[in-house]
């Protein structure tokens, strides 16, 4: 039996949900170009497409709004979140908050997925200094994450980010969710498996590491010297390259564009210049392109989010992808149980 460390290149199942990295640089959701979807559709439309193969987001939008408003009035949940926030990382808080809802009506896929997204968004919004209880009619999910006084431009930028986060094939967290689903466990358990996996810095945490690197420099010239020194010392620069994309991460230019649009203060413009300096060095020295996490962290920072809620926002966007894979795996009803290559002592 062939062995592939980390299951790299191993086809572990069949899916109709997305294709990632075809020809080295594309991302499609049920046949639609994800990049084009950011130009013509909202996250709610895309969520409906991913879950139910329907680009009309009306039902998802309605279900999300209903669940979000109900959860806002759930005193026990709000109290739990506020208590956990005192000494837990936001990823731990969001994992527990999702567990709290206990179950979802799996007979209605859109409703179940929207409930998971709603509790994730409510948890993230609790970290805002200003209220996030008023939902925009067009950008419902994005508006649940941002303060009530956010501009349409900010809402659209976050909406695009959520679309690009929504689904990405058999990545580590999605595969973890599918493993849980393959045992005939419930949706919430599968989502919690995904959250726990996404917490690792080699998966969802890269956006935090990328913005921390950008923030560690004060000027582009200091950046150039510092990054070259890191490379000389064989330090890993987070946010570059990708395990599937070989030419370009197609999501990165969209995010970079929004950083450029929203950077309108001296400080934010300087950070963008620092980021572009790092990008240029990694291209010339390592021939590596930025993935969605590199400029993604900068965009979330520009939207006012603290670094430790970056990965929870990833959860909010990816929850529909995990949900779709859960339902697909349950339909296939195949237990995922790979073999292991034993390398220990033969006999004792």
C-alpha positions as CSV (number, residue, x, y, z in Angstrom):
1,X,0.0,0.0,0.0
2,X,1.4,3.4,-1.0
3,X,2.2,5.9,1.8
4,X,1.8,9.6,1.6
5,X,2.8,11.7,4.7
6,X,-0.1,13.9,5.7
7,X,-2.2,12.2,3.0
8,X,-0.8,14.7,0.4
9,X,-2.2,13.9,-3.0
10,X,-4.3,11.1,-1.7
11,X,-7.9,11.2,-3.0
12,X,-9.9,10.5,0.2
13,X,-13.4,10.9,-1.2
14,X,-15.8,12.4,-3.8
15,X,-17.4,15.8,-3.6
16,X,-19.7,18.0,-5.7
17,X,-19.1,21.1,-3.6
18,X,-15.9,22.7,-4.9
19,X,-12.7,22.3,-6.9
20,X,-9.5,23.8,-5.6
21,X,-6.3,24.6,-7.5
22,X,-7.3,23.2,-10.9
23,X,-4.6,24.4,-13.3
24,X,-2.7,25.7,-10.3
25,X,-4.8,28.7,-9.7
26,X,-8.6,28.4,-9.6
27,X,-11.4,28.0,-7.0
28,X,-14.9,27.0,-8.0
29,X,-18.0,26.5,-5.9
30,X,-20.3,23.9,-7.6
31,X,-18.9,25.0,-10.9
32,X,-19.1,28.8,-10.3
33,X,-15.8,30.8,-10.2
34,X,-15.6,32.0,-6.6
35,X,-13.8,35.2,-7.6
36,X,-16.6,36.1,-10.0
37,X,-19.1,35.4,-7.3
38,X,-17.6,38.2,-5.2
39,X,-18.4,40.6,-8.0
40,X,-22.0,39.6,-8.5
41,X,-23.3,37.9,-5.3
42,X,-23.4,38.2,-1.5
43,X,-22.2,35.7,1.1
44,X,-25.8,34.7,1.7
45,X,-26.2,33.8,-2.0
46,X,-22.9,31.8,-1.9
47,X,-23.9,30.1,1.3
48,X,-27.1,28.9,-0.3
49,X,-25.2,27.7,-3.4
50,X,-22.7,25.7,-1.3
51,X,-25.4,24.2,0.9
52,X,-28.3,23.8,-1.5
53,X,-27.0,24.4,-5.0
54,X,-29.1,27.5,-5.3
55,X,-27.7,31.0,-5.8
56,X,-30.8,32.7,-4.3
57,X,-29.8,33.6,-0.8
58,X,-33.2,34.8,0.4
59,X,-34.0,31.8,2.6
60,X,-30.5,31.7,4.1
61,X,-30.7,35.4,4.8
62,X,-34.1,35.0,6.5
63,X,-33.0,32.0,8.6
64,X,-29.8,33.6,9.7
65,X,-31.6,36.8,10.7
66,X,-34.1,34.8,12.8
67,X,-31.5,32.8,14.6
68,X,-29.2,35.7,15.2
69,X,-32.0,37.8,16.8
70,X,-33.1,34.8,18.9
71,X,-29.6,34.1,20.1
72,X,-29.1,37.8,21.0
73,X,-32.0,37.3,23.5
74,X,-30.7,34.1,24.9
75,X,-29.5,35.3,28.3
76,X,-27.8,32.0,29.2
77,X,-25.7,32.0,26.0
78,X,-24.7,35.7,26.3
79,X,-23.7,35.1,29.9
80,X,-21.7,32.0,28.9
81,X,-19.9,33.9,26.2
82,X,-19.1,36.8,28.4
83,X,-17.8,34.6,31.2
84,X,-15.6,32.5,28.9
85,X,-14.1,35.6,27.3
86,X,-12.5,36.5,30.6
87,X,-9.8,33.8,30.4
88,X,-10.3,31.8,27.1
89,X,-9.0,32.4,23.6
90,X,-11.8,33.4,21.2
91,X,-11.5,30.1,19.3
92,X,-12.2,28.3,22.6
93,X,-15.2,30.6,23.2
94,X,-16.6,30.1,19.7
95,X,-16.2,26.3,20.0
96,X,-18.1,26.2,23.3
97,X,-20.8,28.6,22.0
98,X,-21.4,26.3,19.0
99,X,-21.6,23.3,21.3
100,X,-24.1,25.2,23.5
101,X,-26.8,25.2,20.8
102,X,-26.7,21.4,21.1
103,X,-28.6,20.5,18.0
104,X,-29.9,21.9,14.7
105,X,-32.8,20.8,12.5
106,X,-30.9,18.7,10.0
107,X,-33.9,18.1,7.9
108,X,-33.6,21.7,6.8
109,X,-30.0,22.1,5.6
110,X,-30.1,25.8,5.0
111,X,-31.7,26.5,8.4
112,X,-29.2,24.3,10.2
113,X,-26.2,25.9,8.5
114,X,-27.5,29.4,9.2
115,X,-27.9,28.6,12.9
116,X,-24.3,27.5,13.1
117,X,-23.2,30.7,11.3
118,X,-25.4,32.8,13.5
119,X,-23.9,31.6,16.8
120,X,-20.4,32.0,15.4
121,X,-21.1,35.6,14.3
122,X,-22.8,36.4,17.6
123,X,-19.7,35.3,19.5
124,X,-17.4,37.3,17.3
125,X,-19.6,40.4,17.6
126,X,-19.5,40.2,21.4
127,X,-15.8,41.3,21.1
128,X,-16.8,44.6,19.4
129,X,-16.7,47.7,21.6
130,X,-19.8,49.0,19.7
131,X,-23.1,47.2,19.2
132,X,-23.7,44.9,16.2
133,X,-27.4,44.2,16.7
134,X,-28.7,45.9,13.5
135,X,-28.5,43.7,10.4
136,X,-28.1,45.2,7.0
137,X,-30.7,43.9,4.5
138,X,-28.2,43.1,1.8
139,X,-25.1,42.1,3.8
140,X,-26.8,40.3,6.7
141,X,-23.9,38.1,7.8
142,X,-21.2,40.8,7.4
143,X,-23.3,43.3,9.2
144,X,-23.7,41.0,12.2
145,X,-19.9,41.0,12.6
146,X,-19.3,44.7,12.2
147,X,-20.5,47.6,14.4
148,X,-23.9,49.2,13.4
149,X,-22.3,52.4,12.0
150,X,-20.1,50.5,9.4
151,X,-20.1,51.8,5.8
152,X,-21.3,49.9,2.8
153,X,-17.7,49.7,1.6
154,X,-16.7,48.0,4.8
155,X,-19.6,45.6,4.6
156,X,-18.8,44.7,1.0
157,X,-15.2,44.1,1.8
158,X,-16.0,41.7,4.7
159,X,-18.7,40.1,2.6
160,X,-16.1,39.3,-0.1
161,X,-13.8,37.9,2.6
162,X,-16.5,35.6,3.9
163,X,-17.2,34.4,0.4
164,X,-13.5,33.5,-0.1
165,X,-13.4,31.8,3.2
166,X,-16.7,29.8,2.6
167,X,-15.3,26.6,1.2
168,X,-12.0,25.1,0.1
169,X,-12.2,21.4,-0.6
170,X,-10.8,18.7,1.7
171,X,-8.6,21.0,3.8
172,X,-7.7,19.9,7.3
173,X,-10.7,21.3,9.2
174,X,-13.2,20.2,6.5
175,X,-11.7,16.7,6.5
176,X,-11.9,16.6,10.3
177,X,-15.6,17.5,10.0
178,X,-16.2,14.8,7.4
179,X,-14.4,12.2,9.6
180,X,-16.9,13.1,12.4
181,X,-19.8,13.0,10.0
182,X,-18.7,9.6,8.7
183,X,-19.4,8.0,12.1
184,X,-23.0,9.2,11.8
185,X,-22.5,11.8,14.4
186,X,-24.5,15.1,14.4
187,X,-23.8,18.4,12.6
188,X,-22.8,20.3,15.7
189,X,-20.2,17.7,16.6
190,X,-18.8,17.8,13.1
191,X,-18.6,21.7,13.2
192,X,-16.8,21.6,16.6
193,X,-14.3,19.1,15.0
194,X,-13.7,21.7,12.3
195,X,-13.2,24.5,14.8
196,X,-10.7,22.6,16.8
197,X,-8.7,21.8,13.7
198,X,-8.8,25.3,12.3
199,X,-7.3,26.6,15.6
200,X,-3.9,25.4,14.6
201,X,-1.5,27.9,13.2
202,X,-0.7,25.8,10.1
203,X,-4.3,26.1,9.1
204,X,-6.5,29.0,10.3
205,X,-3.9,30.7,12.5
206,X,-1.7,31.9,9.6
207,X,-3.6,35.2,9.2
208,X,-2.8,36.1,12.8
209,X,0.9,35.3,12.3
210,X,1.0,37.3,9.1
211,X,-0.4,40.5,10.6
212,X,1.9,40.1,13.6
213,X,4.9,40.0,11.3
214,X,3.6,43.1,9.4
215,X,3.1,44.9,12.8
216,X,6.6,44.1,13.9
217,X,8.1,46.5,11.4
218,X,7.8,50.3,11.4
219,X,8.9,51.2,7.9
220,X,9.4,49.5,4.5
221,X,13.2,49.9,4.7
222,X,13.2,48.3,8.1
223,X,11.0,45.6,6.7
224,X,13.4,44.8,3.9
225,X,16.4,44.4,6.3
226,X,14.3,42.4,8.8
227,X,12.7,39.9,6.3
228,X,16.1,39.2,4.7
229,X,17.5,38.4,8.1
230,X,14.6,36.1,8.9
231,X,15.2,34.3,5.6
232,X,18.9,34.0,6.3
233,X,18.0,32.4,9.7
234,X,15.7,29.9,7.9
235,X,12.6,31.3,9.7
236,X,9.2,30.5,8.2
237,X,7.3,33.5,6.8
238,X,3.6,32.8,7.4
239,X,1.1,33.6,4.7
240,X,3.0,32.5,1.6
241,X,2.7,29.6,-0.7
242,X,-0.1,27.0,-0.6
243,X,-0.4,23.2,-0.4
244,X,-2.7,23.1,-3.4
245,X,-2.3,26.3,-5.5
246,X,1.0,26.1,-7.5
247,X,0.8,29.4,-9.4
248,X,-1.3,31.8,-7.4
249,X,-3.9,31.9,-4.7
250,X,-6.8,33.4,-6.6
251,X,-8.3,34.8,-3.5
252,X,-5.4,37.0,-2.6
253,X,-5.7,39.7,-5.2
254,X,-9.4,40.4,-4.1
255,X,-8.3,40.8,-0.5
256,X,-5.3,42.9,-1.4
257,X,-7.5,45.2,-3.5
258,X,-9.8,45.8,-0.5
259,X,-6.8,46.6,1.8
260,X,-5.7,49.2,-0.8
261,X,-9.2,50.7,-1.0
262,X,-9.7,50.9,2.8
263,X,-6.3,52.1,3.8
264,X,-6.8,55.8,4.1
265,X,-4.8,56.8,7.2
266,X,-1.1,57.3,7.4
267,X,-0.7,54.3,9.7
268,X,-2.8,52.0,7.5
269,X,-1.1,53.1,4.3
270,X,2.3,52.5,5.9
271,X,1.3,48.9,6.9
272,X,0.1,48.2,3.4
273,X,3.5,49.4,2.1
274,X,5.2,47.1,4.6
275,X,3.1,44.2,3.5
276,X,3.8,44.8,-0.2
277,X,7.5,45.0,0.7
278,X,7.3,41.5,2.3
279,X,5.4,40.2,-0.7
280,X,8.0,41.5,-3.1
281,X,10.9,40.0,-1.2
282,X,9.2,36.6,-0.9
283,X,8.6,36.7,-4.7
284,X,12.1,37.6,-5.6
285,X,13.9,35.5,-3.0
286,X,11.6,32.4,-2.7
287,X,9.3,32.6,-5.7
288,X,6.4,32.3,-3.3
289,X,3.1,34.0,-3.7
290,X,0.9,35.4,-0.9
291,X,-2.1,33.2,0.1
292,X,-5.4,34.6,1.3
293,X,-4.1,34.8,4.9
294,X,-1.4,37.3,4.2
295,X,-3.4,40.3,3.1
296,X,-6.5,38.8,4.8
297,X,-5.1,39.5,8.2
298,X,-4.3,43.1,7.2
299,X,-7.9,43.5,5.8
300,X,-9.5,42.3,9.0
301,X,-7.2,44.6,11.0
302,X,-8.3,47.5,8.8
303,X,-11.9,46.6,9.5
304,X,-11.2,47.0,13.2
305,X,-11.0,43.4,14.4
306,X,-8.4,42.4,17.0
307,X,-5.9,39.8,15.9
308,X,-7.2,37.1,18.2
309,X,-10.7,37.1,16.4
310,X,-9.2,36.7,12.9
311,X,-9.5,32.9,13.0
312,X,-13.0,33.0,14.5
313,X,-14.1,35.1,11.5
314,X,-12.6,32.3,9.4
315,X,-15.0,30.0,11.3
316,X,-18.0,32.2,10.5
317,X,-17.2,32.1,6.8
318,X,-16.2,28.4,6.6
319,X,-19.2,27.1,8.7
320,X,-21.3,26.8,5.5
321,X,-18.5,24.8,3.8
322,X,-18.3,22.5,6.8
323,X,-22.0,22.1,6.9
324,X,-22.2,21.2,3.2
325,X,-19.5,18.6,3.6
326,X,-21.2,17.2,6.7
327,X,-24.5,16.6,4.7
328,X,-22.6,15.2,1.7
329,X,-20.6,12.8,3.9
330,X,-23.8,11.6,5.7
331,X,-25.4,11.0,2.3
332,X,-22.5,8.9,1.1
333,X,-22.5,7.1,4.5
334,X,-19.0,5.7,4.3
335,X,-16.9,5.5,7.5
336,X,-13.5,7.2,7.0
337,X,-10.9,4.8,8.5
338,X,-7.5,5.0,6.9
339,X,-4.7,2.5,7.7
340,X,-1.4,3.5,9.4
341,X,2.1,2.6,8.6
342,X,3.7,1.0,11.6
343,X,7.3,2.0,12.3
344,X,7.8,0.7,15.8
345,X,9.6,-2.4,17.0
346,X,8.6,-5.6,15.1
347,X,8.4,-8.0,18.1
348,X,9.3,-8.1,21.8
